Amino acid sequence: MKTVLITGTSSGIGRAAVLKFNNEGWNVVATMRDPSNETELNQLDNTLVVALDVQKPETITQAIDAVINKFGQIDAVVNNAGAAIFGVFEMATEDQVNKIFDTNVFGPMRVLRAILPHFRAQRSGTIINITSQGGRITFPTCSIYHATKFSLEGLTEAIAYELIPFGIRTKIVEPGSTATKFVGGAELTAGEVPEYEEFIKIGLGNWAKYDTMTSQPEEIAETIFIAATDDNDQLRYKAGRDTELYIGKMQNGDDQSYVDYMRERFIPEYLDKKQ
Ligand SMILES: NC(=O)c1ccc[n+]([C@@H]2O[C@H](COP(=O)([O-])OP(=O)(O)OC[C@H]3O[C@@H](n4cnc5c(N)ncnc54)[C@H](OP(=O)(O)O)[C@@H]3O)[C@@H](O)[C@H]2O)c1
């Protein structure tokens, strides 16, 4: 029986992934920052609910050690935990930038640092990093979030080279807009620059207007499961109808056409205000 460890399973995509892998007969290590209120996942067979905060390295090594003691080895790790921040770069405080990078980039790096020695020793293992369509394309009002997800995309694509010699498979799953608490739980950039207020209102408003292709977390979990089990060398997996549209625009044309398309779609109000 194979074993997967998933981060950020208190809600959303991570939680749906726990249920999917469990349903498919895997041992699942459902990790979350605070398992004390968990009442559902710890009732599942072959599922271990463990505390893991990607910002606290000691919780990562403790969780991995506990899993290896119980299940013998880990076959796949899903770096799913993440957070959002909306607003504009100039209004993001240093603390906000550090915090979101700590969760979305340095967090997965800490998990990788802890699991890779085990994967190298066993000459196998699959890493699945959950980025976003926002790791390939950008929307107005999400600049800091995009910076984190582009970073995780680049890291993941590049470590895939390094890990091939050890039989370790590296995968990227790129969800589009998904119905979780993610957007509602997002921070707003907190600095005081009133001149951006109108831009943020317009950017968020247009984004909401076009946010009509939302997927359910269970659909993303299906893609994560495929990435874990398809036994091939595919690196990237788009997940969600909007990813086909936006990443498709970026991939299937010249770069400036994609940029023009996104500006026309999301900030048309500003395009006749060129200086
Ligand atoms: N929903 C979308 O539209 C969307 C689109 C593209 C990509 N994604 C990506 O999908 C992933 C999952 O997001 P989601 O949509 O399922 O949102 P979600 O329901 O808000 O889930 C995020 C999970 O990450 C956990 N988390 C946050 N900080 C953590 C930390 N320091 N250590 C451990 N866990 C932490 C949260 O736990 P707590 O309950 O403790 O906060 C929560 O379980 C994220 O990486 C996100 O960037 C989401």
The ligand as an SDF file (V2000), in Angstrom:
LIG
                    3D

 48 52  0  0  0  0  0  0  0  0999 V2000
   -8.5880   28.2010   -4.4780 N   0  0  0  0  0  0  0  0  0  0  0  0
   -8.0260   28.6770   -5.5750 C   0  0  0  0  0  0  0  0  0  0  0  0
   -8.6760   29.4100   -6.3730 O   0  0  0  0  0  0  0  0  0  0  0  0
   -6.5970   28.3130   -5.9120 C   0  0  0  0  0  0  0  0  0  0  0  0
   -6.1480   28.6050   -7.2130 C   0  0  0  0  0  0  0  0  0  0  0  0
   -4.8450   28.2840   -7.5530 C   0  0  0  0  0  0  0  0  0  0  0  0
   -4.0050   27.6820   -6.6280 C   0  0  0  0  0  0  0  0  0  0  0  0
   -4.4680   27.4110   -5.3710 N   0  0  0  0  0  0  0  0  0  0  0  0
   -3.5140   26.7910   -4.4400 C   0  0  0  0  0  0  0  0  0  0  0  0
   -4.0700   25.6190   -3.8840 O   0  0  0  0  0  0  0  0  0  0  0  0
   -3.4980   25.3870   -2.6060 C   0  0  0  0  0  0  0  0  0  0  0  0
   -4.6140   25.0550   -1.6170 C   0  0  0  0  0  0  0  0  0  0  0  0
   -5.4690   26.1760   -1.5090 O   0  0  0  0  0  0  0  0  0  0  0  0
   -7.0590   26.0360   -1.3040 P   0  0  0  0  0  0  0  0  0  0  0  0
   -7.7060   26.6740   -2.4530 O   0  0  0  0  0  0  0  0  0  0  0  0
   -7.4170   24.6710   -0.9360 O   0  0  0  0  0  0  0  0  0  0  0  0
   -7.2680   27.0460   -0.0850 O   0  0  0  0  0  0  0  0  0  0  0  0
   -7.5910   26.8090    1.4640 P   0  0  0  0  0  0  0  0  0  0  0  0
   -8.8670   26.0750    1.6210 O   0  0  0  0  0  0  0  0  0  0  0  0
   -7.4460   28.1540    2.0820 O   0  0  0  0  0  0  0  0  0  0  0  0
   -6.4170   25.8440    1.9420 O   0  0  0  0  0  0  0  0  0  0  0  0
   -5.1330   26.3130    2.2320 C   0  0  0  0  0  0  0  0  0  0  0  0
   -4.5540   25.3640    3.2340 C   0  0  0  0  0  0  0  0  0  0  0  0
   -3.2050   25.7580    3.5090 O   0  0  0  0  0  0  0  0  0  0  0  0
   -3.0500   25.7230    4.9090 C   0  0  0  0  0  0  0  0  0  0  0  0
   -1.9570   26.5560    5.3650 N   0  0  0  0  0  0  0  0  0  0  0  0
   -1.8040   27.9040    5.2780 C   0  0  0  0  0  0  0  0  0  0  0  0
   -0.6430   28.2640    5.8560 N   0  0  0  0  0  0  0  0  0  0  0  0
   -0.0680   27.1260    6.3210 C   0  0  0  0  0  0  0  0  0  0  0  0
    1.1290   26.8260    7.0110 C   0  0  0  0  0  0  0  0  0  0  0  0
    1.9850   27.8020    7.3980 N   0  0  0  0  0  0  0  0  0  0  0  0
    1.4180   25.5360    7.3020 N   0  0  0  0  0  0  0  0  0  0  0  0
    0.5760   24.5440    6.9490 C   0  0  0  0  0  0  0  0  0  0  0  0
   -0.5990   24.7530    6.3280 N   0  0  0  0  0  0  0  0  0  0  0  0
   -0.9030   26.0320    6.0180 C   0  0  0  0  0  0  0  0  0  0  0  0
   -4.3900   26.1780    5.4720 C   0  0  0  0  0  0  0  0  0  0  0  0
   -4.4550   25.7930    6.8250 O   0  0  0  0  0  0  0  0  0  0  0  0
   -5.1390   26.6580    7.9960 P   0  0  0  0  0  0  0  0  0  0  0  0
   -6.5480   26.1660    8.0570 O   0  0  0  0  0  0  0  0  0  0  0  0
   -4.3270   26.3300    9.1960 O   0  0  0  0  0  0  0  0  0  0  0  0
   -5.0250   28.1020    7.5900 O   0  0  0  0  0  0  0  0  0  0  0  0
   -5.3220   25.3980    4.5700 C   0  0  0  0  0  0  0  0  0  0  0  0
   -5.4730   24.0830    5.0180 O   0  0  0  0  0  0  0  0  0  0  0  0
   -2.6880   26.6310   -2.2520 C   0  0  0  0  0  0  0  0  0  0  0  0
   -1.3210   26.3710   -2.4500 O   0  0  0  0  0  0  0  0  0  0  0  0
   -3.1750   27.6640   -3.2610 C   0  0  0  0  0  0  0  0  0  0  0  0
   -2.1730   28.6090   -3.5780 O   0  0  0  0  0  0  0  0  0  0  0  0
   -5.7480   27.7050   -4.9890 C   0  0  0  0  0  0  0  0  0  0  0  0
  1  2  1  0
  2  3  2  0
  2  4  1  0
  4  5  1  0
  4 48  2  0
  5  6  2  0
  6  7  1  0
  7  8  2  0
  8  9  1  0
  8 48  1  0
  9 10  1  0
  9 46  1  0
 10 11  1  0
 11 12  1  0
 11 44  1  0
 12 13  1  0
 13 14  1  0
 14 15  2  0
 14 16  1  0
 14 17  1  0
 17 18  1  0
 18 19  2  0
 18 20  1  0
 18 21  1  0
 21 22  1  0
 22 23  1  0
 23 24  1  0
 23 42  1  0
 24 25  1  0
 25 26  1  0
 25 36  1  0
 26 27  1  0
 26 35  1  0
 27 28  2  0
 28 29  1  0
 29 30  1  0
 29 35  2  0
 30 31  1  0
 30 32  2  0
 32 33  1  0
 33 34  2  0
 34 35  1  0
 36 37  1  0
 36 42  1  0
 37 38  1  0
 38 39  2  0
 38 40  1  0
 38 41  1  0
 42 43  1  0
 44 45  1  0
 44 46  1  0
 46 47  1  0
M  CHG  2   8   1  16  -1
M  END
$$$$
